[in-house]
Amino acid sequence: MFASILRRSSVATILLALGTTALSADESVTEGPRANPALQRFIQDLATLNPDVLAAGAALDASGALRDAAARPLYNPELSAEAERSSDDARTVGISQTLDWAGKRQARSQAAEHERLLAESRYQLALWSFSTDLLTRLAAHQTARERDQLAAAAERAMTEFAALAERRFAAGDLNQVDLSLARLAATDAHIQRATRTGDLAAATQAVRALAVDAPPASWPQLRTPPALTQTGETAQTLVRGLPEVRVAQRQIELADARVTVQRKAQRPDPTLTLRAGEQADESLVGLSLSIPLFVRNRYDNEVRAALAVRNEAQFSADAVLRRAYARLESARERYQLLRGAWDVWERSGQPSLTLQTEQLRQLWEAGEMSAADYLVQLRQTIEVQDNAFALRLALWEGWLEWLRASGRIDDWLSLDTMATRR
């Protein structure tokens, strides 16, 4: 009964094209050990302009300057002059120098170097966070765009189907129930398209927030991520190379260095003073030594506070390390599950979708399927295709989580840390 409708409709043709090309045009080639060069350049170029990365780089530069400052001598010499008008007319000139007897300069220099190393780890953490965030938003945008395309195709198909149903109803070849069903299907398709278009606008805005100077036409396409490969690296090696773990370790080292600084501060530094002058036509030369007495304040509380901060850093680092191990194992399991589901889709789901679309077309052409059955199965076909898009987005999110948890995002993107600071 509906053979003439189908011959003039693009429903089956559109869905057949979506089922065979939408997920395989760019995704048939998987990512290799490295991301594609266009994606690498895109991330690298935007990282050089990102405010968070630039702020972390400025903090690193400041820590380097403070490290150089801490390496300078702790005390400057002091020049003094004294004149006395009396019967003896005394005039003297002196120079004094406080000696770094306790090695405070070295302790401060080491603490400043640990500050610089901490800033360096924080800079890498900012770079990784930006890269992961941008890739996640790109994956969400690509999925939103493809879902919008699917919704647009379904909207065109349902609108044409409803129009043809109106004509068939006017000719007496279609009953009121099937006509109402066709109208509802078209209305639902309009709603779905509006929803998907809104989702696409939100996803586009999310990418633009990080890629301010890059137009959407320049955004690279993401391919299907690869399967996990076995390496000789242990979980301990992977976790201890993570920026957040290094930050936690640097904080312990910095806290240790500050404890040393506070303990050095408990030791007084002597001051030597050399004076020379004249008094009553006689030459005077004098040498004096002064040492502060830490009697009223022995600076014990500062040491206790530094030790407490050190313990806090240690406990925090232990917590970070535990979370990193758990995250690594969870990311591996999640990605393997998602990858297995995607492999099943590529092997059987996508070919079955194509076959289903062809069978629906043939049955409708032969008049062996009612309008209600056709629309129900058509919607199921669209839903399966949409679920496949969602699965691939989850696959990308799982891949990025694995890269982040295993510390391999640097290698995969070939990020040049120095290039992002130029």
C-alpha positions in Angstrom: 0.0 0.0 0.0 2.9 2.4 0.7 5.1 1.4 -2.3 4.3 4.6 -4.1 5.1 6.6 -0.9 8.5 5.1 -0.5 9.5 5.5 -4.1 9.0 9.3 -3.7 10.6 9.4 -0.2 14.2 9.6 0.9 13.7 7.9 4.3 15.5 4.7 3.5 18.1 6.3 1.4 19.1 8.8 4.1 19.2 6.3 6.9 21.2 3.9 4.8 23.7 6.6 4.1 23.9 7.5 7.8 24.3 3.8 8.8 27.1 3.2 6.4 29.1 6.4 6.4 28.4 8.6 9.4 30.6 6.4 11.7 33.1 5.2 9.3 34.2 8.0 7.0 36.9 9.3 9.2 36.9 6.7 11.9 37.9 3.7 9.8 41.5 4.5 10.4 42.5 4.3 14.0 44.9 6.4 15.8 48.5 5.1 15.9 51.0 5.4 18.7 50.7 9.2 18.2 47.8 11.5 17.5 47.5 12.8 14.0 49.8 15.7 13.3 46.9 18.2 12.7 45.6 17.4 16.1 49.0 17.8 17.7 49.6 21.2 16.1 46.1 22.3 17.1 46.6 21.5 20.8 50.2 22.9 20.8 49.2 26.2 19.2 46.3 26.8 21.5 48.3 25.8 24.6 50.6 28.8 23.9 47.6 31.1 24.2 45.7 29.6 27.1 45.6 31.9 30.1 45.9 29.1 32.7 48.9 27.7 31.0 50.5 31.1 30.6 49.8 31.8 34.3 51.5 28.6 35.3 54.4 29.5 33.0 54.7 33.0 34.6 54.8 31.4 38.0 57.5 29.1 36.8 59.6 32.1 35.6 59.0 33.8 38.9 60.2 30.8 40.8 63.4 30.7 38.7 64.1 34.3 39.5 63.5 33.7 43.2 65.8 30.7 43.0 68.6 32.9 41.6 67.9 35.5 44.2 68.2 32.9 47.0 71.6 31.9 45.8 72.9 35.4 46.4 74.7 36.2 49.7 72.4 36.5 52.6 74.1 39.6 54.2 75.5 42.7 52.8 78.4 44.6 54.4 77.6 47.8 56.4 79.7 50.9 56.3 79.8 53.2 59.3 81.5 56.6 60.1 81.8 58.4 63.4 83.2 61.8 64.2 83.6 63.3 67.7 84.5 67.0 68.3 86.3 67.2 71.6 89.7 67.9 72.8 90.9 64.6 71.2 88.9 65.1 67.9 88.2 61.4 67.2 87.2 60.2 63.7 86.6 56.6 62.8 85.4 54.6 59.8 84.2 51.1 60.1 82.9 48.2 58.0 80.9 45.3 59.4 79.9 42.0 57.9 77.5 39.4 59.3 78.8 35.9 58.5 76.5 33.1 57.4 78.0 30.8 60.0 75.0 28.4 60.0 74.8 27.9 56.2 71.5 29.7 55.8 72.2 30.8 52.3 72.6 27.2 51.1 69.4 26.1 52.9 67.4 29.0 51.4 68.9 28.3 47.9 67.9 24.6 48.1 64.4 25.5 49.3 64.0 28.0 46.4 65.1 25.3 43.9 62.4 23.0 45.3 60.0 25.8 44.8 61.0 26.0 41.2 60.6 22.3 40.7 57.2 22.5 42.2 56.2 25.3 39.9 57.6 23.2 37.0 55.3 20.3 37.9 52.4 22.6 38.3 53.1 24.0 34.8 53.0 20.6 33.3 49.8 19.8 35.2 48.2 22.9 33.8 49.3 21.9 30.3 47.9 18.4 30.7 44.7 19.6 32.1 44.2 22.0 29.2 45.0 19.4 26.6 42.6 16.8 28.2 39.8 19.3 28.6 40.1 20.6 25.0 40.2 17.0 23.6 37.1 16.1 25.7 35.2 19.1 24.4 36.3 18.4 20.8 35.0 14.8 21.1 31.7 16.1 22.6 31.4 18.7 19.8 32.0 16.1 17.0 29.4 13.8 18.5 26.9 16.7 18.9 27.4 17.6 15.2 26.9 14.1 14.0 23.8 13.7 16.2 22.4 16.9 14.8 23.0 15.7 11.2 21.2 12.4 12.1 18.3 14.4 13.6 18.2 16.7 10.5 18.0 13.6 8.2 15.3 12.1 10.3 13.4 15.3 10.4 13.5 15.6 6.6 12.4 12.0 6.3 9.5 12.2 8.7 8.3 15.5 7.3 8.2 14.1 3.8 6.5 11.0 5.1 3.8 13.1 6.8 3.3 15.1 3.7 2.9 12.0 1.6 0.6 10.5 4.2 -1.6 13.6 3.9 -1.9 13.1 0.2 -2.7 9.4 0.6 -5.3 10.2 3.2 -6.9 12.7 0.9 -7.0 10.1 -1.9 -8.6 7.6 0.5 -5.7 5.2 0.6 -4.8 5.9 4.3 -6.8 5.7 7.4 -7.0 8.4 10.1 -4.9 6.4 12.6 -2.0 6.1 10.3 -2.3 9.7 9.3 -2.2 10.8 13.0 0.8 8.6 13.6 2.7 10.2 10.7 1.9 13.6 12.0 3.1 12.7 15.5 6.2 11.2 14.0 7.0 14.5 12.2 6.3 16.5 15.3 8.6 14.3 17.3 11.3 14.6 14.7 11.1 18.5 14.9 11.5 18.3 18.7 14.4 16.0 18.4 16.1 18.2 15.8 15.6 21.3 18.0 17.1 19.5 21.0 20.1 18.2 19.0 20.7 21.7 17.5 20.7 23.2 21.0 23.2 20.5 22.2 25.4 21.3 19.2 25.4 25.0 20.1 26.4 24.3 23.7 29.2 21.9 22.6 30.4 24.6 20.1 30.5 27.2 22.8 32.4 24.9 25.1 35.2 24.4 22.5 35.3 28.1 21.7 35.9 28.9 25.3 39.3 27.2 25.0 39.9 27.7 21.2 39.1 31.4 21.1 41.2 32.3 18.1 40.4 29.1 16.1 37.3 29.1 13.9 35.2 25.9 13.9 36.3 25.1 10.4 39.9 24.6 11.7 38.9 22.2 14.4 40.5 18.8 13.7 38.4 15.6 13.3 39.0 12.9 15.9 39.5 9.4 14.8 38.6 6.3 16.7 41.1 5.8 19.5 43.3 2.7 19.4 43.2 -0.4 21.5 45.5 -0.6 24.6 48.8 -2.2 24.0 51.0 -4.0 26.5 54.1 -2.2 27.6 56.9 -3.0 30.0 56.0 -0.2 32.3 54.7 -1.0 35.7 51.7 0.7 37.4 54.2 2.3 39.9 56.3 3.7 37.1 53.2 5.2 35.3 51.7 6.7 38.4 54.9 8.2 39.8 55.3 10.1 36.5 52.0 11.9 36.8 52.2 15.7 37.2 49.9 15.6 40.3 52.0 13.0 41.9 55.1 14.9 41.1 53.5 18.0 42.6 52.7 16.2 45.8 56.3 14.8 46.0 57.7 18.3 45.3 55.7 19.7 48.1 57.2 17.1 50.5 60.7 18.0 49.3 59.9 21.7 49.7 58.5 21.1 53.2 61.7 19.3 54.1 63.8 22.1 52.8 61.8 24.7 54.8 62.3 22.6 57.9 66.0 22.9 57.3 65.7 26.6 56.8 63.9 27.0 60.1 66.4 25.0 61.9 69.3 27.0 60.5 67.4 30.1 61.7 67.8 28.9 65.2 71.6 29.3 65.0 72.9 32.8 65.4 75.2 34.4 62.9 78.1 36.6 64.2 79.0 40.0 63.0 82.6 41.2 62.5 83.3 44.9 62.5 86.6 46.5 61.5 87.2 50.2 62.5 90.0 52.5 61.7 90.6 56.2 62.5 92.5 58.8 64.4 92.2 60.2 67.9 94.5 62.9 69.3 97.0 62.5 66.4 97.1 58.8 67.0 95.9 56.0 64.6 93.3 53.7 65.8 92.5 50.2 64.6 89.8 48.0 66.2 88.1 44.7 65.6 84.9 43.7 67.3 82.7 40.6 67.3 79.0 40.5 68.2 76.7 37.5 68.4 73.0 37.7 69.0 71.7 35.7 71.9 68.6 33.7 71.2 67.4 33.7 74.8 64.0 35.3 74.7 63.1 33.6 71.5 64.7 30.4 70.3 62.4 30.1 67.2 61.2 26.6 68.3 57.6 27.3 67.2 58.7 28.0 63.7 60.4 24.6 63.5 57.4 22.9 64.9 55.1 24.5 62.4 57.5 23.6 59.5 57.5 20.0 60.7 53.7 19.9 60.9 53.5 21.3 57.3 55.9 18.6 56.2 53.6 15.9 57.8 50.6 17.5 56.0 52.4 17.3 52.7 53.3 13.7 53.3 49.7 12.7 54.1 48.4 14.6 51.1 50.9 12.9 48.9 49.9 9.5 50.2 46.2 10.3 49.4 47.2 11.6 45.9 49.1 8.4 45.2 46.3 6.1 46.3 43.8 8.0 44.1 46.2 7.8 41.2 46.6 4.0 41.5 42.8 3.6 41.7 42.2 5.9 38.8 44.8 4.1 36.6 43.1 0.7 37.2 39.6 2.1 36.8 40.6 3.9 33.6 42.1 0.7 32.1 39.1 -1.4 33.0 36.6 1.2 31.7 38.4 1.7 28.4 38.8 -2.0 27.8 35.0 -2.5 28.3 34.2 0.4 26.0 36.6 -0.8 23.4 35.1 -4.3 23.5 31.6 -2.8 23.0 32.9 -0.7 20.1 34.5 -3.7 18.5 31.2 -5.6 18.7 29.4 -2.6 17.1 31.9 -2.5 14.3 31.8 -6.2 13.7 28.0 -6.9 13.9 26.1 -3.8 15.0 26.9 -1.5 12.1 26.5 -4.1 9.4 23.2 -5.2 11.0 22.0 -1.6 11.0 22.7 -1.4 7.3 20.9 -4.7 6.6 17.9 -3.5 8.8 17.6 -0.4 6.8 17.7 -2.3 3.5 15.1 -4.8 4.7 12.8 -2.0 5.9 12.9 -0.4 2.5 12.2 -3.7 0.7 9.3 -4.6 3.0 7.7 -1.2 2.6 8.2 -1.2 -1.1 6.4 -4.5 -1.3 3.6 -3.3 0.9 4.2 -6.0 3.5 4.6 -3.5 6.4 2.1 -1.1 7.9 2.8 2.5 8.6 2.9 1.9 12.3 5.4 -1.0 12.1 7.5 0.9 9.7 7.7 4.1 11.8 8.4 2.0 15.0 11.3 0.2 13.4 12.5 3.4 11.7 12.7 5.1 15.1 14.6 2.1 16.5 17.1 2.3 13.7 17.6 6.0 14.4 18.0 5.3 18.1 20.6 2.6 17.5 22.6 5.0 15.3 22.3 7.7 18.0 23.4 5.2 20.7 26.4 4.3 18.6 27.4 8.0 18.6 27.1 8.1 22.3 29.2 4.9 22.6 32.0 6.5 20.6 31.9 9.6 22.7 32.2 7.4 25.8 35.1 5.6 24.1 36.9 8.9 23.5 36.3 10.0 27.1 37.6 6.6 28.3 40.7 6.9 26.1 41.5 10.4 27.3 41.0 9.3 30.9 43.4 6.4 30.3 46.0 8.7 28.7 45.6 11.1 31.7 45.7 8.4 34.3 48.7 6.6 32.8 50.7 9.8 32.0 50.9 9.1 28.3 49.1 12.1 27.0 52.4 13.9 26.6 53.8 11.2 24.3 50.5 10.7 22.4 50.2 14.4 21.6 54.0 14.9 21.3 53.6 18.0 23.5 56.7 20.3 23.4 56.7 21.8 26.9 59.3 24.4 25.9 57.4 25.4 22.8 54.3 26.3 24.8 56.3 28.8 26.8 57.7 30.7 23.8 
